[in-house]
Amino acid sequence: MLRTILPLVAMVSLGLFNLGAANAGQVALTSSASVKNDLKYLLYTPDGYEASTESYPLVIWLHGGDQGGSDIEKVKSSGIPKLIEDGKQFPFLVFSPQNPSEELLYPIEKVDSALEEVISKYRVDRSRIYVVGFSRGGFGAWALAEQFPDKFAAIVPIAGGGNRHYLNRTNEKAAFWVFHGSDDDVIPLSDSVVLYERLKTLKRNARLTVLEGVDHSGVEWATLNDAELWDWLLKQRLEEAPQ
């Protein structure tokens, strides 16, 4: 059962969770950005990308703590990359950087540097770049929104947390959808509630969904398998996107 704070508008599913097409693919890469950066990442291109000349939305996926380290294959074991490995396809690019640390938070500056490298090599619609992060990656999603506020049209932290005092740096035109499980015993629900309430005080476009009876491990999949999330996400655009 979902308890959603803020009225939600019913949306029609775009059928994102179909079996993967032959032209869609997810490859492992290492950043070669001019800033010293050896960040490893997965890059997914959707079906039809190679044959098209259009720019595509891009979703940044930030994984939880268990996928950190130096083995990029671990990133495929969870979250959006796992859905892709299982044959799902999406109508957008997916950039999935690996946190090189198994204990520390994401190196946000390196993530941004690698992101700019991806943008320079692929046809990315800069008005439709989104951040989705779970657990430690949820902390990373909040941090990206605060440190690079002019890049992202929407931010989706799942069971994450952060410092509410930095939220005044976020873009007033960006949209936030925060998810957390009511039974999370790893990162307290209150961490997301405090941040959401601060966003509302700042008059940001924000909503909070609390998944009743869901613990820390369950909230990731419950959120990512919610077709309404993807419908909502792809409607978000940054009015003054960088060129």
N, C-alpha and C positions, 0 to 999 in steps of 0.2 A: 504494500500500500504506500502511495506517495502522499506526503503532506507538503504542498507547495505554497510558499509564501509569495504572494503576488498572483493575481489572476492570470491564467494561461489561456491563450487562444488556441482552439483546436486547429491542427494543421494536417494536411494530407501527406502521407509518407511518399517520398520520392523513389522508393524501391532501391535504397542504397545497398541493402544487404543481399545482393544476388551472387550467384556463383561467379568466380573470377573469369574474365575473358582472356583469350590467349595473348592479347597485346598489352594487358596490364602487367606491371611487374614491380618488384621491390628488390633493390640492389644495395649492397653494403659499400660505403665509400669512406674515405678519410679526407678531412678538410686540408686544403693547401692554401688557405687564406694568407694574405701578406702579413697579418698579425700572427705571431707565433701561435700555431694552433694545429694540434694533431688529433682533434676531436673526431671520433668515429661516428658515423650515422648511417641510417637506412634512408633511402629515397624511393618513394613509390610514385610511379606515373600511371595515370588511369588509362583504361581502354580508349583508344582513339587519339591519344596524345600525339604520337609520332606523325599521324596523318593530318593533323590539324595545324592551323596557324594561330589559333586563338590562345589568349592567356587564360590560365586556370587559377581558381582559388587554391590556397595552400594551408594545410593544417600542420601545426607543429605539435608533435606528440612528445611529452616529457614523462618518462616511465617512473615507476616507484623504486625504492631502494634495492630490491632484489636483483634488478637488471644492471646495476652499475658494475664498473670494472673495465677490463680490456677485451673481453670476448663479446664481439658484436652480435653473435648468434643468440646471446641471452635476451637481447632486446626483442627478438621475435617470439618470446615465450609469453608475452603479456600485452594487454592493451590493443591499440589499433594495429600494430604489426602482427599480433597473433591472429586477429580477425582476417587480415590479408593473407597470412600463411594458410589459414583454414579455407581460403577460396572466396572470401568476400571481396567485392569491388566497390570503389568509391569514385565519385565524379570530380575528385580534386587530387592535387599532389599531397603527399604526406612526407614530412621531414621529421625523422625520429633520431635525434642525437642521443648518444650514449653518455651518461654521466661517468667520467673516468674514475670516480671515487665510489667505493662501496659504502662509505660512511658519511661523507660530507655532502652538502647541497650542491646543486648544479653550478658550474662555473658560467654564470650568465653572460659575461662578456665573450667567452669563447662560443657559446651558443649563438649569440647575435652575429659574430664574425662569420661563422659557418653558414648561417642563414643568408647573409648577404652574398656569400659565394654561390649558394644555390640559386638565389634570385638572379644573379648575373649569368647563370648557365641555362636556366630553364625559363619557360614563359609563365611568369607568375603575375597574376592580377594583384597589384600592390594594394588595392582598396579592399581586398578580401583575404587577408592573412589572419589566421585564427590560432589561438594557443589552447591546447587541452592538456592538462597534466594531472596525474594521480599521485597521492601521498607525497613523497619527496618531490615528485614532479609537480604536484599541486603547489608546493612552496615555490617552485621554479616559475610556474605560471603567474603567480602573484608578483614575483620579482621582475619578470619581463615586462609586465604591465606598468610597473612603477619606474623601471630604469629606461625603458624604450617606449614611452607612451604613444608616440606618433606612428607606430608601425602596425598596430593590431586593431582589427575591427571588433573582435570579440575574444573574451577570455573565459575559459571554463575550468576552474579549479575543482578537482574532485578529491574530497577528504584531505585537503591541504591546510595550510596556515601561513601566517606571516605577521608583519608588523603593521598595525593599523595606522600608525603615525606617518607612514610613507604614502598612504593612499591618496593624499592630496596631489601627488605627482601624476596620477593616472589621467588619461585623456577623457574629458567630459563627454566626448562623442563616441567612446567605445562602449560596448555592451558586455555585461558580466552575467553569467549564469553559474551559480555556486551549488555544488552537490555535496551532500554528506549523509552518512548513515546514522540513524538515531542510536544504534548500539555499538558505535565505533569505540573500541577500548585501546586503540593505538594513538590516534589523534582525536582529541575530544571534539564533539560537535560544536562546543562553545567557541572553538578557534574560528570556525567558518562563520558562526553567527556574529561574532564581534566584528569581523571584517565586512560582512554584508551590511550590518547596521551602520558602520562608518561610511560605506559607499552611499547608502541612502541619505545620510546626513550631508554628504557632499553633493547630493542630487544627481548621482550617477544613474545610468540605466542599468539596474541590477535586479536580479531575482535569485531566490534561494529555494532549493528543493531538498527537503529532508526525507530520506527513504526510511520509513518506519520498519523497525525490526531487522534492519540490515547492518551488518558489522563492517569492519574495515576492508576485509578481503572481498566482500560481496558488492560493495558500492561501485567498484570499478566496472564490473560487467553489467550491473543493472543500469548504469548510466550510459555506457557505450552502446548498449543494445536498445536504447530508447530512440525510436525513429523520430520522435518529435524534436529531440535535441538537434539532429542533423538538419531537419527542415528549418528550424529556427536559425541555426548557425549560418547556413548558406544565404539567408536573407540579410545578414548583417554586412554593411559596407562602411568603410571609413571615408567620410566626405572629402577630407583633404589628405589623401594618401601621398607619400613621397613618390617622386618620379624617378 
